[in-house]
Amino acid sequence: MSADTAAAVPRPPARTASTPVLTGAEAVVRSLDLLGVTDVFGLPGGAIMPVYDPLMDDESVRHILVRHEQGAGHAAEGYAAASGRVGVAIATSGPGATNLVTAIADAYMDSVPIVCITGQVFSTLMGTDAFQEADIVGITMPITKHSFLVKRAEDIPGAIAAAFEIASTGRPGPVLVDITKDAQQAEAPFVWPPNIDLPGYRPVTKAHGKQIQAAAQLIADAKKPVLYVGGGVIRARASEELRSLAETTGAPLVTTLMARGAFPDSHPQHLGMPGMHGTVPAVLALQEADLIVALGARFDDRVTGKAALFAPNAKVVHVDIDPAEISKIRTADVPIVGDLKDVLVDLDVAFRAVSGGTAPDITEWWSFLDGLRDEFPLGYTQPTDGHMAPQYVIQRIGELTGPEGVYAAGVGQHQMWAAQFIKYERPNAWLNSGGAGTMGYSVPAAMGAKVAEPDRVVWAIDGDGCFQMTNQELATCAINNIPIKVAIINNSSLGMVRQWQTLFYDGRHSNTDLNTGHGTVRIPDFVKLAEAYGCLAIRVEKEEDVDAAIQTALETNDRPVVIDFVVSADAMVWPMVPQGVSNSFVQYARDHSPAFDEQED
């Protein structure tokens, strides 16, 4: 474990001489106190009610009452992703717990450290289909890093302490602690620090020296190297170490959707984001490389395209803290298991030794890539229907807010545009649902991020479809003084599905019109909805009004702000690699594509 990772795990104080007797519910709250938790998101119910009683009197933990348990889960994610600290969500049994499932799955896919504490029916009633009973441990088994079912009060401190340890070390992820109601009500001596016994859980942090040497040699010998940077770099807090290695080697670098901000966009070695909607230089750099150094990346299908055809001439160095990811999709020539913060330092030292302190001559490779940058810059075409370009709106949000802001996106077209057109200069500035692609992520995640980082401007960049899934958390924001900014990129449709229908289904837009934008009945009217939730609401339909609306949002900090940006439904995300083909067939725009010979939108 690196020093930073170790610091992220709250360490208990030394055990006191006297051992107090507490109820299980009191033990839950006391454990959170001693673990340094300051904020939790939750919604009470019958099976977790005992915990809520001592929670009411606790002065260390701020409980934020959400309007839906999914909101609690995503808020815990946003809190964790923005700060690096463990996020906490609390829910009752049955439907309360199952409402957390989407957020738990999301956290699992994106390696976000959260702990979910759920109430469970009395242990004597388990398995009887009791009122509000659900086997939440069984339901979430495939989407948690670990789970605890606690039936005894004396086991509560150990379970919660272990949950935090597991969630925040190694490859981070969600941990569930399910506590029966009788365990919450019973009394037991509160022993702290508890004995944590986790047989078999030994995250490997220090890589094998021979593998480091082999990787360094491959980098030194490569003519077309690429550093393929994934979200693991951000989770490992290894951005500085990454920058050092990149500048030492002189190699081009790409950052995945989950890694945006791990390396500054302004850096000349940065080619942008690879993948289905990546920049042409980033996509083709990976495809044409003779060496790919994968750092905390997992060769996701959205990056590789058709995996069998991905980077056919490349050797692969794969660094990850999770051994299960290495060679899962692409066989690694040099597999390295370890904490990226440590591995990058070791790799930097080894490369300097192998190369004699001189970066390899890859002038020809850079000449090819710079040619791609010049020929295929990231851009967009103005819509021809008279409505605003969504790309322009998002770009201006980024430019007027700056790199110190936090941007949480929903899923779909607006997510891709936010990844493309906002410039990220620091880690933890970009929050999104990359692996699961969860509609409804943005607003509660932004809420959690604002609680974790109250001094930063936090934007939820959302779609009109995504927004309708979790907009009730605006009430939570308004009541709890969490002044997030929400930009609804309102094209009155499920935009990404519509884009695919246009391209691959002959323009048959089946069930993708949401009737929220221009020329529709506007159900709901987002301005009226936002005002009903106690927010400042603005509608923008003309480009000349965009800057003023954003500026108003930036200057308003006494309540949440919602801006309904009414944009063109015809705008598309480019570049694009169609699903199931080689990345060599990346399409810069519709009129550049032999596969799409329809007239340009």
N, C-alpha and C positions, 0 to 999 in steps of 0.2 A: 504493500500500500504506500503510495506517495505521501509526502508530508501534507499536501493540500487535501488529499482524500481523507487522510486520517483526521485532519482538523474538522472535516465536514461531519464526522460522527460525534454527536454529543457524548462526552464522557462523564460518567457519574462522579459525584464527590465521594470522599472516603466514608465508609460506613460509621455511623454513630453508635455509641455504646448502647443506648436504649432502643428497643424495637417497638414502635407503636403498633397498635392493633387498629386496622382500618377495614371498612367494607371493601369489597371488590371494586365497587364504583369509585370510592375515594382513592383506591390504589391506582385506578386508571388515570385520574386527574393528577395525582401526586407524581406518577411516573412521567407524565408529559412535562410537568414542571421541572423535574430533575434532568430531563433530557434536553432542556433548553427550548422547548416549543413555546412560541409566543402567539401563534395564530392557527386556528383550525376552522374548517368550513363544515357545516353540518345541518341536519334537520332531525328533530327528536321524534320519537314514536314509542309505543308501549314497551318494546323489549330493550330499548336503550335509555329509557326514562331514569333509571337509577343513577346513571352517569351524569345526566343533565342536572341533577340536584346539587352535587358538590361543585360542578362546573360553574354554576351560577355565582358561587361565592369566591371562586378562584381569582386572584388578582394578577396572576402571571400570564394566563392563557386568554387571549381574546377569541371568543367564539363568534363567528359570522354566520347568521341564520340565512341560508340560501332558500330559494323558492322551489328547487327541484334537486334531488340527490345527484343527478348527472352534473348539475352545476357545481356541486361541492367537489366532485371528483376532478372536473376540468380546472376548477379554481386551484385545487391542490397541485395539479400539474403545472399550471401557469406560475404559481408561487415557486415551485421547485425549479422550473426551467429558467426563470428569470434570476433566481438568487443562488442556485446550487444547494440550497437547504432542502431537507425533507419536507414535503407537503403532507398535510393531514386532513382526511375527510372522515366524518362520522355519520352513520345512518342506522336506522332501526332494522329489524328483521324483515323477512319476506320481501314485499315490493320496494321497501326502502333500500335494502341491500342489492336487489336486482337492478334498481335504477343506477347503481354505481358501475354496473358491468361494462358499459360502453367506455367509461373513463378509465377503468382498470385495463381493459384491452388496449386502449390508446397508449397508456403509460407503458405497458409491456412492450408494444411494438417500437416505441421511441425511447426506451430505456430511461424513463423518468422516475426518480426516487419518491414514491409516495407510500404512506401507510394509511390503510382504510380500516377503521375500527367500526365493527357492526355489532348490534345486539342480536341475540338469538333467543328463541323460546326456552323455557325451562328444560334442563337436561332430561328430566323425566318424561317430557312430552315430545322429545325429538324422535322423528320417524313415525309419528302418529298423524301426520297432516294436520297439525294444530293450527289454530288461527295465526295467520301471518308467519307461517313457517316456510322457509326455503333453505335447501342445502347449499348455502352460498359458498362454502369451502369446495364442495364438489363442482358447482357451476363454474367457479373461477379457476379451478385447478389448471387448465391449460394456459391461462392468461395472467398468472401471478408468478413472481419469482419464488415465493414461498407462502404458505398459509399456516395459521395457528387456530385450532378450535380449543377454546379455554373453557373448562367445566368446573374449575376450582379457583377460589379467590386467591389462594396462595401462589398460583401459577401466573397471575396477571402481570406483575412487574417484570418477570423474566421474559414473558412472551412479547411485551411491548418493547423492552430494551433490545431483544433479539431482532424484532421486526425492523427497528431503526438501523441496527447494524447491517442487516442483510440488504435493506433497501438502498443504503448509501455506499456500500463497498462493492468491490469487483465491478461487474457490469450492473449499473443501477437498475431498479425496477420496482414494481408495485408489490407490496406485501399486505396480506389481509390478516386481521386479528378479529376473529368471531368469538364473542363472549356470551355465554348463556346468562339468562336473567338471574338464576339462582346463584351463579358465581359472582355476579355484581352485588347481590344482596347479602351474601354470607360475609362473615368477618374472618380475618386472618392476620397474623403478624406481617407487617410490611418490612421486608428485608431488602435493603439497598446498599451497595449494588448487588443485583441478583447474579447468581451463577448462570452464565450463558453457555450452554452446551450445544454446539452445532456440528455434529460429526459429519465429516465429509465436505464441509464448507471451508475451503482454503483457497481463496482467489490468488492466482499466480500474478505477482506484480513485477518481478524481476525476470527479464528475458535471458535465455541461454546465450552465452558469449559467442559460441561458434555460429549460431544463426545470425547474430548481429554482424559478425565479420563477413559472413556470406552475403548478406544483404548489402553491406557497404561496398563490397567488391562489385556486385551487380550494378549498383548505381554508378560507380566509377567507370565501368566498362560500357555502359549504355550509350547509344547514340540518339535514342528517342525516348528519354525517360519522362514519366508523368507522376506527380504526387496526387493520388486520388484520396481526397480528404472527406471523411464522413463525420457524422454527429458524435462519434466516440471521442474526437478531439475536444469538443466542447464539454462533454460530460467529464472528461479527465482533467479539465482546466489546463490544457496543454497548448494554448494558442501561441504563447511566447516561444516555447520550445519548437513548435512547428515553424515559426517564422525563422528561427535561427537555422534549422536544417535546410529550409527552402533556399535561404540566401547563401548558405555554404555550398550547396550543390548547384545552384543556378537553374534548377529544373522547373519547368512549367507546372502549374498547380491548378486543380479544379476543386470546388467545394460543392458537395451535394446539397440537396434541399435541406437536409437536417444540419448541414455544416455551415450554412450561410453566416458569415461573421467570424468564423474561426480564423480566417485570413483576410486582411483588409482588401476590399474591392478595388481600392485605389492603387494597390501594389502592382508594379509592372509585370510580375511573374504570374499574376492571377488571370486565368482565362475565363473565369465565370463558372456557371453551374452546368454540370453535364446532365444527360438523361433525356427523357421523352420531350421535354420542353427546355432543354439546355441550350446554351449558345453553340453556334456552329464550331468555333475553335475548340471549345471544351469537349464536345461530342467527338469530333474527329481526332483530337489529340489522343484520347483514350483508344479510339479505334485503330489508329495508325502507330501506336507506341510499340517500342520493342521491350519496354520495362514499365510495369505499373506497380507503384508502391502504394498499396491500399492501407490507409491509416484510420482505423476505427470506422471502416465502411464495410458493407456486407454484400456487395454485388447484387443489389436489389434489381428486380425486373424492370423497374422504371429507369434504371441507369444503363443496364446492359442491352436493352432490347432483347432480341432473340439470343439467349445466353450462348448457344452453340456457335454463333457467328461473331461473338464479341471479342474484339482485340485479338485476332487470330495469330499475330506474330509476337505477342507480348509474353515475356516471362513475368511472373507475379511474386512480389513480396507482400505477404498479408500479415498485418499487425493488428491484433485484437486482444482484449482482456478475456473474451469469451471463447474458449477453445472450440465450442460447437459451431461458431461462425466460420472458422478457417477451413477452407476447401469444401464448404457446404455446397456452393454453386460453381465456383471456379477453383480448380486444383492449384494450390500455392506451390511454387517452386521453393520458396523459403518461407515456412510458417513461423511466426513469432508470436508467442503468447506472453502478454505482459501489459502493465499499465503504461499507456502512451506517454505520460509525463516522464517516466523513467526511460522508456525505450527510445524516445526521440533524442534525449540527451546522449545515451549510449551510442546511438546510430550516428549522431553528429560527430562524436569523438572518433569513432571507428572510421568514418568516411574521411576525416581529415588525415588520419594516419595512413590509410590506403592510398589516398590521392596526393599525399605530400602537401596538403593545404591548398591545392590548386583545383578549381572546378573543371570538370571535363569539358572539352570543346564540343558544344552542341549548337554551334552557330547555324548550321544548315537546318536543323530541326526548328530553331527559333525563327529562321527566315520563312519557313513554310507556315508556321503558326501565326506569325505577324501578318503574312499575306492573307490568311483567313480572317484575321481581325479587321483588316482594312476592307476586305471584300464583303464580309458579312457582319457588319456591326449590329448590335441589338437595337431594334427600333420597331416602329409600328406605322401603319397607314391610317390616315384619317377616315372615319366612317363617312359613307356617302349619304346616310339617311338624315343628316342634319343634327344628330344627337352627339353628345360628348364621347370622346375616346376614353374608356376606362383607364387605359395605360397612363394618360396624361394626368388624370386625377390622382392616381396612386403615386406617380412620380413627384407631383407637387407636395403631397403629404410628406414624403421622405425628405424633399429639399427644404421645406419650411420648418420641419421638426428637427432634422439633423441626426447625426449618428448616435447621440446619447439617448435617444428615445427607444422605446420598446414597441415592437410591432407584432401583434398576434393576429394571424390570419385564419379564416375559415378554410373550406376546402372547395377547390374547383378553379375556374378561370382566375378569379381575383387572387387566389393563393399563388398561382404561377406568376401573375403580373407583379404581385408584391415581392416575390422572390427575385424577379428580374429587374424591376425598375426602381426599387429602393436600394440605395447603396449602403452596405453594411460594413462597418469598420471595426466592430468589436463583437466578441462572443456574447451570447445571452440576450442579444438585441432582437433576435428573430425567433418567434415561437409559432409553431404550426403542428398540425397533425400529419406527419409525413408517412408513417407506416400504415396506419389504419385508415386515414382519410376520413376523419370524423366530422360530418356536418354538425354544427352546434358547438364546436370547440372554442371559437374565437372570443365571444363575449365573456363567458366565465373564466377563460384562461387569462384574458386581459385583466379581469377583476383580481384574480389571484396574483398576477404580476404586479399590479399597482399596490396591493397590500404588502408584498415583499419589498418593493422598491418605490416607496411613496414619493420620493423626490424626482423621479423620472416621469416624463410624459409617456403615457401608455395609450397606444392606438389599437383598437380592434378593427381590422380591415375585413369586412364581412360581405357575404353575398345576400341577396334578398331571400334566397332559399335557406341558407345556413342560419341567418338571423332569426328566422321564425321558429327555429328549434329550441333556442335557449334564451330568447330575448327577455324572459321573465326575470333574469338575473339583473336587469336594469333596476328593478325595485330594490334588490339587495344593495346595489351600488349607491342608489340615491339615499336610502335610509342609513347606510353605514359610512357615508361620506367617502366614497371611493370614486373620485372624479375621472373616470376613463373617458376617452374619446372614441366614438364608434363611427366609422365610415362605411355606410352601406353602398356597395357598388351595385346599384339597382338596374339590372337589364331586364327585369320582369320575367325572368326565366331561370331554369336550371341550366346555367350557361355552358358548362363543360359537356353535359349530356347533349345539349342542343348543338354544340360544335361538332360532336361526333355524328349526330344525326344528319347534319348538313353535309359532312364529308363522306360518310360511309353508308348512309341510309337514304340517299337521294333527296335529302332535304325534308323528309317526313318527320315533322317535329311532334312525336307522340308524347303527350302528357308532360311537356316541359314548360308550358306557359303558365306563369304564376299570377298574372293579372295585378301586379303591384306597381307598374311603371307607367310611362307616358302612353296616352291614348287608351288606357284601361280603366276599369272600375276602381282601381286602387284599393283592393281589399287584401290586407289592411292598408290603411293610410299610415305610413311609417311616422310621419310628423305628428299626427294625432296620438298614435300609440306611444311614442316617446314622451310626449307632453303628459299623457296619462300616467306615465311612470316617473314623473318628476324631473325629467331631463330637459335641457335646452335643445330644441329641435329646429333644424334648418333644412330646407330643400334647395338643391342646386340643380338647375337644368341647362345653364349656359356656362361655357368655358370662362368667360370674363368674370364670373362670380365665384370661381373655385377658390382663388387665393384668399379672398375676404372671408369666406366661410371657414377655411382652415385656420386663419389667423384668429377669428372669433373663438374657435374651439380651443386654440392654444392659450388664449387669454382668460378662458373661463375655467375656474378651478373650484367653484363652490357647488357644483353638481355635475353629473355626467352630461356629455354632449353627444347628440346623434345627428349626423348629417346624411340625408337621403340624396345621394348623387345619382341622378337619373341619366343613365348612359345607354349607348347603342347596344342592341341585342346582336348585331351582326359582327361585332369585334371578335377576333379569334386570337388564341394563343399561338404564336410562332416564335422560334422554330418548333418543328414537331417531328418526332420519329414515330410513325404509325406502329401500333402494337403488333408484335409478332414478326418484325422484319429486322434486318441488320441495321446497326447505327450508321453504316455507310450510306443509307438511304435517307439521311436527315433532310428534311425539307425546310428551307429558309422561309418560304412564304408560299401561299397557295399558287401564285403564278410562277413560282420556281419549281413546281412539282410535276414531274411527269405522271405521277399517280393520280393527281387531281386536276383534270383538264377542264373542269367547269369554269365559267367566268368568275373573276375575282369578286368577292363581296364588296 
